[in-house]
Amino acid sequence: MTENATIIVHSGDMDKIYSALIIGNWYSMGIEAREALERSRETIANALGASPAEFIFTSGFTESSNWALKGVAQAKSGKGKHIIVSKIEDFSVLNAAKALEKQGFKVTYLDVDGDGLVDPDHLKDSITDETILVSAQHANQEIGTVQDIKSIGEICQEKEGTFSHLRQVAPGCAGCPGGSDIHLPTHHTRSQWHWRSIYP
C-alpha cells in the first residue's frame, strides 16, 4: 500500500520494515521477507473484505498506474479502444494515457468544475460502447479535491465491459465521499486491487 509522500510512516509499520531487513542468512531472510509480505497481504485483504490473491504490491503509484492503464488497454482492446481520464490526474496517469494514444487508443480528458470535481452526467455522456476504462483519483494532493469515486464506479458498472481505475493513495477517511463505503468486488477475474481499484 503506497502513501502520499507527505504522510509520516506509522512507527509500528517502520518496526515491521526494519525487522524484514535484518542482516543474516540470505536464504532465511528471503523466507522471512516472503512470510512478512504474505501476512501484510492477508491483513489488507481482511480489512477490505477481499481475497489476498487480489492484491499486487508494486514499487509505488507510477508503476501501479502504468499496470492499470496499459494492462487494461492491452487486455480489452478487442472490446474497444476508448479511455477516459480527468484533466487533473497525476502525470503517471496522463503520460500513460498519452502513450496509449500513440498506440491508437482514443482518450477523453474530462473537464472538472471550479472545485476540481468531475461532473457525473458529463462522465455518463462520455462513455461509449468503445469505452474500456475510466481512471480517477480519490483525492488530489495539490488542490484537495475529493472525488466521489463510489458514484464514478457505479456509473462504470452500469456499462458492461467498462473498467474503473479508482485510486486511493492518500485518503482512507471514513468521511470522504465514496471512501470507506466503496464496494470492493472480491472475485479476482473481475478485479485487480492495489489499493487503487480496477473493477468493471
N, C-alpha and C positions, 0 to 999 in steps of 0.2 A: 504494500500500500504506500503510495507516494504522498507526500505532503507538500503544501506550498513552501517555497524556500524561506519564507519569513516565520514559519512556525517552529517553535522550540521542541526538540525531541524529548518525550517524557523520560524521566530518569530510569524508570523501570524498564523501558524499551532499550535504553542505552546499555543497561546491565546485561540484557539478553544478547545484544550485539557483541559486546566485549567478550562474553563467555564463549561465543562462537568463533572468536579469533584467538583463542588461547594457543600458544605455541606448543607443539607436541608432535606425536607421530602423524605424518601426513595422512595415512590411511584412516586411522581412528578419528582424526579431525574431520575428514571428509564424511564419515558416517555420522558423527555428531552434528555437523552442519546440516546434512540432509534431514536428520531427525528433527532438528530445530525448525527447518523450513516447513516440513510437513505438519508439525504442531501449529505453526503460525497459520498455515493454510486451513487447518481444521478449525482453529479459533475464529478466524474471519468468517468462514463458511457458516459456522454455528450461529454467530452473531447476526448474520444476514438471512438465515434460513435457506441456505443454498448448499450445493454439494461441493466438497473440496476439489473435485476434479474440474470444476468450472473456473477455477482461479489460475491465472497465469501471472507469475511475477516477472517484471521487466526491470530494466535499469532506471526507468523513470517515465515521465509524461510523454516526452517526444517519441520514444520507442513505442509506447503503448498506442499513441495516436496514429503512428505510421502503420502499425499492425492492423489497427481497426479500419482505417480508411482504405488502405491499399489491399488489405486482406479481403474485405467485403467486396470491394470493387472487382477484384480478380475472380473471386468465387461466384459472384452473382451477375457477372457481365452478360451472361446468356439471357437473363431476365430483362435487363435494361442497363443503361449507361448514364443515368442521371443521379447526381448527388446534390444535396442541399446543405449549406453551412451558413452561419450568420457572419456578417461582416466584422464582428468584434471577437472572432475566435483567436486563439493563440496562434503564433506563427507556425508552430509544428503542424497544426491542422490546415491553416491556409496554404502553407507551402506544399503539403501533401495533396491538397485539392488542386493546386496549380500543376503539380507534376502529373496528376491523373488527366487533367485537361490536355496535356501534351500527348497523352496516350489515347485520346479520342473520347474521353468522357466529357459530358456536359455538366457544368457546375453552376448552380444558382446560389448567389451570395445574397442572403436575405438582409434587407434593411432592418434597423431597430429604431424604436421610438426615442424620444428625448431622455428617457430613463435607461436606455440600453436594452429594452425588452423586445423580444420577438413577438409580433402580433400573431396569435394562433390562427386567425382567419387567413392572414397572408400566407402562413405556412400551409394550411389546408389547400389554398388555391394554387400553391406552387408545386404540390405533389402531383405527379402524373403516373400513368401506367408504367413508365420507364424508370421511375424513382426507386433506387435500391437502398439509399442510405440518407439519413438526416443526422447531422452532427451538431451538438450544442453543449456548451459548458454550463454547469450549475451556477457557479459564481465567478464573476470576472474580477481578478485580483487588482485591476487597475482602476476601475470605476465603481466597483462594489455592487454591480447589478446581480441580482439573484433570479435566475430564470425558473419558471415553473416547469421543471423537467418532467414531472408526473403527467401534466397535460400534454406536453410535447410527445412523450412516449405513447400516450393513449391515442393521439392523432395518428401516429405511425402504425400502431396496432390495428387501426381501422382499415388501413391499406395493406392488404395481404402482400407479403414479399418486401415490404419497406422496413429496413432495419433502423434502429436508432442507436446512436453512439452518444450516450449521455454521461458526461464526465463530472465526477465529484472529487476534485483534487484537494481543495481546501475545506469546503464546508461539510459538516456532518451533523449540522444542528437540527434539533427537533422542530424549531420554529421556522426553518427555511421552507418555502413553498416546494412541495414535491420532494422533500429531502428524506426524512426518516420513514415516511409512509409510502415511498415508491415501491411498486410491485416488482419483485425480483423473480423472474421465472427460473426454475431450477433444472430444467432438462438441458443437458449440455449441447444437444444438437440444435437447440434454439437460441442459446445464449453463450457468450464468452465474456466472463466478468474479470475485470482487473481494477475494480472499484471505480471504474467508469464502466458503463454498461453498453453492451451491444445486444439488442433483442428486437425481434420482429413483432 
